[in-house]
């Protein structure tokens, strides 16, 4: 069954959740086309539709007391699909080019995580709340996202006596995701217009197709090449993930598949025959199309499934902490990240991604950069270094930083 109704609860199956996510993405695109201000500030289309439906579902709950819950298993498969396409689009030359900017962005992000935690602890103290509450409104839930918040909240609740730690973490991660989705585009627009920035070279988009241009023709072989390549890389990603697990290190599957895509892209075209009779589909329109659909549907499902009514009781302290975090993130983005990345077009696109990293999640960062790239031009460098920083290194840094702050603040 697609719907299961039980005592004020509607449970939506995985298949129908994906179907609704596609519909939400459609509506988000139509709204962005119809409302110029959304396109002007490069608000991602799945964010437009996802937030709208999240509000509608909350209003439905307010009037009927019936909760809508989604099975989101298929959503995570879309995330694996998306990051595999990013790996397929990454050449060794791109990675070498991104080396120095990647290290700089990683150092800035690490420093920002310290500032983020200190900001959360300081604001929480103003409300007479304990330091762990500030951490829940810091890197635990913002840079860490829902997954890290869910993982750490039970420990914080048990060891520090904060019974509603889970609610605080989820609330912070949820509203942080919304703010991150709305931050990246306007920051990029401000920087691009202020400094009159343009791409140095015209590059094909990593995700989607350019605005005001007819999409390139994709035949059935192009599409099959892309799907086959993605599935081969995902299989290799599973093998890599299992090997890493045997070493005692846990990584999300999408990170392993990202690395698998990078490995295959840099080996297959040079060392192996092409079974399909065509080129390995790195940076081809079919891969960009699949990246666009998988990322858009994933983010639409994530936002439409937010249960905003569960966050009302925590509104005061959480909103104050998030307001402070938002201000800090904007200032660091404009006055630290942009100059350090070179004050050029690549830097502006990276800043839109950093807006997603700082308060949201890796998919939010990628959606922000995709919206900016489709409007102003692509930055392949941004699509190389941002996912490597926020999909891999940040999780490792956060895993060390959270226990340090819990022990010392």
Helices and strands as residue ranges (DSSP letters): E 3-6, E 9-12, H 14-34, H 36-40, H 45-64, E 67-70, H 73-88, H 92-97, H 99-126, H 131-136, H 145-160, H 165-195, H 220-246, H 253-271, H 285-304, G 308-314, H 315-332, I 333-337, H 338-340, H 345-359, H 362-376, H 380-388, I 389-393, H 394-408
